[in-house]
């Protein structure tokens, strides 16, 4: 009889422990603050680290010719800087970074028929070739940009802007409930892109250059961008921390067409 009571007590304890555990887990709510706390905000510094550019990273002055740089590279000081930067690069290639786009919902509304928002990331035009942004790339908050290979954006023709002009859009599907929250809090809603750099990649694309109100014509642009093959896109309220969209994308190599 005593043994039976002990067994019953043990079963009951496990039952309550299990229920309590599930209850606690269910109450855990992830916010955008939780995600950004465990990541590092990206900046143009990432390119400098990846390229092991000692002169730019450490802001070394007085090395304005290739000869001066070549001589300095033979010094112990340069080698120490280089070793330190190599260690930073190793760490960078396994760090989770994020960058933010603000005011992306200010002029658009929820598409009831498609169940989501269509965000305009940019066009293939700009003020001078310096502004030629590679398709599927996102500007970083503190300068530079990152090519997000897995970004599910699409380029569409925009004849109203001119012949051959393309607009790059990103569709973010979400429930009507979340869509209403976004519409009611447009000033506070931001898009967060989480990624880890994986290398550099050359991209070739057409870019229409116009400057000072004059059309300069088409250019074939080749950019060598820092890239990431994976990206996690999160739409969240910067004030409340509420998350309305959260999805990860991986770049898939297109199949080789058989001749």
C-alpha positions in Angstrom: 0.0 0.0 0.0 2.9 2.4 0.9 4.6 1.6 -2.4 1.4 2.3 -4.3 1.1 5.7 -2.6 4.7 6.6 -3.4 4.1 5.7 -7.1 1.0 7.8 -7.2 2.8 10.7 -5.6 5.7 10.5 -8.2 3.2 10.3 -11.1 1.3 13.4 -9.8 4.6 15.3 -9.3 5.7 14.6 -12.9 2.3 15.6 -14.2 2.4 19.0 -12.5 6.1 19.5 -13.4 5.2 18.7 -17.0 2.2 21.0 -17.1 4.1 23.8 -15.4 7.0 23.4 -17.8 4.7 23.7 -20.8 2.9 26.7 -19.2 6.2 28.6 -18.7 7.4 27.8 -22.2 4.1 28.9 -23.7 4.4 32.3 -21.9 7.8 33.0 -23.4 7.3 35.6 -26.1 10.1 36.5 -28.5 10.4 40.2 -29.2 12.6 42.1 -31.6 14.7 43.2 -28.7 15.4 39.6 -27.9 16.7 39.1 -31.4 18.8 42.2 -31.7 20.3 41.7 -28.2 21.8 38.4 -29.5 23.1 40.0 -32.8 25.4 42.8 -33.8 24.4 45.8 -35.9 26.2 45.7 -39.2 28.2 48.6 -40.7 30.6 49.3 -43.6 33.4 48.1 -41.3 32.5 44.5 -42.3 33.9 45.0 -45.8 37.1 46.4 -44.4 37.5 43.4 -42.1 36.7 40.8 -44.8 39.3 42.4 -47.1 41.9 42.5 -44.3 42.5 46.2 -45.1 44.8 47.2 -42.3 45.1 50.8 -43.5 41.4 51.5 -43.5 40.4 49.6 -40.4 43.1 51.2 -38.2 42.8 54.6 -40.0 46.6 54.7 -40.7 47.6 58.0 -42.2 50.6 58.9 -44.3 50.5 55.9 -46.6 49.2 57.6 -49.8 51.3 55.7 -52.3 51.6 52.0 -53.1 55.4 52.2 -52.3 54.8 53.6 -48.8 52.2 50.9 -48.2 54.6 48.2 -49.5 57.4 49.3 -47.2 55.1 49.5 -44.2 53.8 46.0 -44.8 57.2 44.6 -44.0 57.2 46.1 -40.5 56.4 44.2 -37.3 53.7 46.7 -36.5 51.8 46.0 -39.7 52.1 42.2 -39.2 50.7 42.6 -35.7 47.8 44.6 -37.0 47.2 42.0 -39.7 47.1 39.1 -37.3 44.6 41.0 -35.2 42.4 41.7 -38.2 42.6 38.1 -39.3 41.2 37.0 -35.9 38.4 39.6 -36.3 37.6 38.2 -39.8 37.3 34.6 -38.4 34.9 35.9 -35.7 33.0 38.0 -38.3 32.3 35.0 -40.5 30.4 33.3 -37.6 28.6 36.3 -36.2 24.9 37.0 -36.6 24.5 40.6 -37.8 21.4 42.7 -38.5 20.5 45.9 -40.4 17.3 47.9 -40.3 15.1 49.6 -42.9 12.8 52.3 -41.5 9.7 54.0 -42.9 9.1 51.2 -45.4 5.4 51.1 -44.7 4.7 54.8 -44.6 3.2 55.1 -48.1 1.7 51.6 -48.6 -1.3 49.7 -47.3 -2.1 46.0 -46.7 -3.1 44.2 -49.9 -6.3 42.3 -48.9 -6.3 40.1 -52.0 -2.7 39.0 -51.7 -2.7 39.0 -47.8 0.4 41.1 -47.3 2.5 44.1 -48.0 4.6 44.8 -51.2 7.7 46.8 -50.2 9.7 48.7 -52.8 13.4 48.2 -52.3 14.5 50.4 -55.1 14.9 50.8 -58.9 17.8 50.3 -61.4 18.2 54.1 -61.7 20.0 56.6 -59.6 22.0 59.9 -59.3 25.3 58.8 -60.8 26.9 55.3 -61.0 28.1 55.5 -57.5 24.5 54.9 -56.4 24.1 51.7 -58.4 22.8 49.2 -55.9 23.1 45.5 -56.8 19.7 43.8 -57.0 18.9 41.9 -53.7 21.3 44.1 -51.7 20.4 46.1 -48.7 22.0 49.3 -47.4 23.5 49.1 -44.0 22.6 51.7 -41.4 26.2 52.9 -40.9 27.3 52.8 -44.5 28.0 50.1 -47.1 25.6 47.4 -48.2 25.2 43.6 -48.1 24.1 41.3 -50.9 21.4 38.9 -49.5 21.4 36.1 -52.0 18.4 34.4 -50.5 16.2 37.6 -50.6 12.9 36.6 -52.3 12.6 40.0 -54.1 11.6 40.4 -57.7 12.2 43.0 -60.3 9.3 44.2 -62.3 9.0 46.5 -65.3 8.0 50.1 -64.6 7.3 51.7 -68.0 5.8 54.8 -66.3 9.3 55.6 -65.1 10.9 55.0 -68.5 11.7 52.3 -71.0 13.7 49.5 -69.4 13.4 50.8 -65.9 12.9 48.0 -63.3 11.5 48.3 -59.8 12.6 45.8 -57.2 9.8 44.7 -54.8 9.7 42.4 -51.8 6.3 40.9 -50.8 5.8 40.1 -47.1 2.8 37.9 -46.4 1.1 38.2 -43.1 -2.3 37.8 -41.5 -5.0 40.5 -41.6 -4.6 40.9 -37.8 -0.9 41.6 -38.1 -1.5 43.7 -41.2 -3.8 45.9 -39.2 -1.3 46.3 -36.5 1.3 47.4 -39.1 -1.1 49.9 -40.7 -2.0 51.4 -37.2 1.7 51.8 -36.2 3.5 52.6 -39.4 5.9 55.1 -37.8 7.1 52.4 -35.4 7.3 49.4 -37.7 10.7 48.5 -39.2 12.2 45.7 -41.3 15.1 43.8 -39.7 17.5 41.7 -41.8 19.6 39.2 -39.9 22.6 37.5 -41.7 26.1 36.2 -41.4 28.6 37.2 -44.1 29.8 34.3 -46.4 32.1 36.0 -48.9 32.2 38.4 -51.8 30.5 38.0 -55.2 30.7 39.9 -58.4 27.3 40.9 -59.9 26.7 42.4 -63.4 23.6 44.4 -64.0 22.1 47.3 -66.0 21.8 50.7 -64.4 20.3 53.9 -65.7 22.3 56.9 -64.7 20.8 60.4 -64.3 22.4 63.4 -62.6 21.6 67.1 -62.3 18.3 66.5 -64.1 20.1 65.2 -67.2 19.7 61.6 -68.4 23.2 60.1 -68.9 22.1 56.7 -70.3 22.6 53.1 -69.5 25.7 51.6 -67.9 26.8 48.0 -67.4 27.7 47.9 -63.7 29.9 45.3 -62.1 29.8 45.3 -58.3 31.9 43.1 -56.0 29.7 42.8 -53.0 30.0 41.4 -49.5 27.3 38.7 -49.4 25.3 36.4 -47.3 23.6 33.2 -48.7 21.0 33.2 -45.9 18.8 35.9 -44.5 16.1 36.1 -41.8 13.6 38.9 -42.4 11.7 40.2 -39.4 9.0 42.9 -39.4 8.6 44.3 -35.9 7.4 47.3 -33.8 10.5 49.1 -32.5 8.5 50.5 -29.5 6.5 47.4 -28.3 8.9 44.8 -29.7 6.0 42.9 -31.3 6.9 40.8 -34.3 4.5 40.7 -37.3 6.5 38.7 -39.8 9.5 36.3 -39.3 10.9 34.1 -42.0 14.3 32.8 -43.1 15.4 32.3 -46.7 18.3 30.3 -48.1 19.9 30.9 -51.5 19.4 27.9 -53.8 21.8 27.5 -56.8 19.6 27.4 -59.9 19.8 24.1 -61.7 22.1 23.8 -64.7 20.2 23.7 -67.9 20.9 20.7 -70.0 21.9 21.4 -73.6 
